[in-house]
Amino acid sequence: MSILTRAALLAGASLLALSGCTATASPPSTPTPDAAAETVELSNCGFGVSFETAPKRVITIKSSTTELLLALGLGDRIIGTAFQDGPVPAEWESEASGLTSIAERVPSEEAVLDLEPDLVFAGWESTFSADGAGDRADLGSLGINTFVSPSACQSAEQPTPLTFDNVFSDIETVASIFRVDASELVADQRDRLAAIDPTGDSRTALWFSSGSDTPFVGAGIGAPQLLLDTVGLTNIAADVDATWAPYNWEAVIDADPDFIVLVDADWNSAEKKIAVLEANPATANLSAVKAGRYLVVPFAASEAGVRSVEAAESLSAQVAELDG
């Protein structure tokens, strides 16, 4: 594939991934006095959390958490962000323009404490550690609540497999913590999900997240599997009992997938992954590589969250575009 053709393909796919039908931000709702007075108690990745009042000073870590609060109309509660995976979609740009980044990756506990948050909302459970943003129990002892996107739980309460009911439940759970109404947002997402055309027609796909010597791929129980199922594609790593996992090129070559999904991130772009595939004589002969049958998903939309429906819409549209 020529550099010009490849660039055009990626530009078109990225446009589909970042535009088209996108999630609509819901205005914040005023909680009823009864709802505002109730304590919200939850088990989160096996860790008990209790919210006597709606959080007012929130640090969000990972794009999935920042974007969910923006979609719920709660951007004014965010006092700091960290580990953002890419640009905020256009419909939330205005609300996000004043947000302050406190770290490019996981912030230190000192950076967290400096802002005096009442909640640290993380997209990865591993964020909470002594050498990360702080241990959950330690932060709790200082009056700082912690919450992990439930679909990202690993140690306990992990969805196996992840479903869109889990994704929508996450939205509703976070809305309950902040005492706002997510019904309009969830109803819109359910309607859009129901309208997605499964253009994959049971053809096979590799979800290629990162790696060169060893590919790190979307496996059988997480967001990649959910998105591939939704658009009618068969994941070649579906039998791996994990969300993402190391794989091997021999298995990829044996499967010879019809499509390759490329996760596009600033630190590991889709273009870089294409270069890896084309530089290896074995993978260069894969049918999808020779035909340029690449599907692109922005990293921020590749994890379970408020952009999961958007990601499925984009994948379906990209498959249809490649099919002509």
Secondary structure as GFF3:
##gff-version 3
##sequence-region A 1 324
A	DSSP	alpha_helix	3	18	.	.	.	ID=ss1
A	DSSP	alpha_helix	33	37	.	.	.	ID=ss2
A	DSSP	beta_strand	40	44	.	.	.	ID=ss3
A	DSSP	beta_strand	47	51	.	.	.	ID=ss4
A	DSSP	beta_strand	58	61	.	.	.	ID=ss5
A	DSSP	alpha_helix	63	71	.	.	.	ID=ss6
A	DSSP	three_ten_helix	75	77	.	.	.	ID=ss7
A	DSSP	beta_strand	78	82	.	.	.	ID=ss8
A	DSSP	three_ten_helix	90	92	.	.	.	ID=ss9
A	DSSP	alpha_helix	93	96	.	.	.	ID=ss10
A	DSSP	beta_strand	101	103	.	.	.	ID=ss11
A	DSSP	alpha_helix	109	114	.	.	.	ID=ss12
A	DSSP	beta_strand	119	122	.	.	.	ID=ss13
A	DSSP	three_ten_helix	125	127	.	.	.	ID=ss14
A	DSSP	alpha_helix	136	141	.	.	.	ID=ss15
A	DSSP	beta_strand	145	148	.	.	.	ID=ss16
A	DSSP	three_ten_helix	150	152	.	.	.	ID=ss17
A	DSSP	alpha_helix	164	177	.	.	.	ID=ss18
A	DSSP	alpha_helix	183	194	.	.	.	ID=ss19
A	DSSP	beta_strand	204	210	.	.	.	ID=ss20
A	DSSP	beta_strand	216	218	.	.	.	ID=ss21
A	DSSP	alpha_helix	223	230	.	.	.	ID=ss22
A	DSSP	beta_strand	234	235	.	.	.	ID=ss23
A	DSSP	beta_strand	244	246	.	.	.	ID=ss24
A	DSSP	alpha_helix	249	255	.	.	.	ID=ss25
A	DSSP	beta_strand	259	264	.	.	.	ID=ss26
A	DSSP	alpha_helix	270	279	.	.	.	ID=ss27
A	DSSP	alpha_helix	281	284	.	.	.	ID=ss28
A	DSSP	alpha_helix	287	291	.	.	.	ID=ss29
A	DSSP	beta_strand	294	298	.	.	.	ID=ss30
A	DSSP	alpha_helix	299	302	.	.	.	ID=ss31
A	DSSP	alpha_helix	308	323	.	.	.	ID=ss32
###
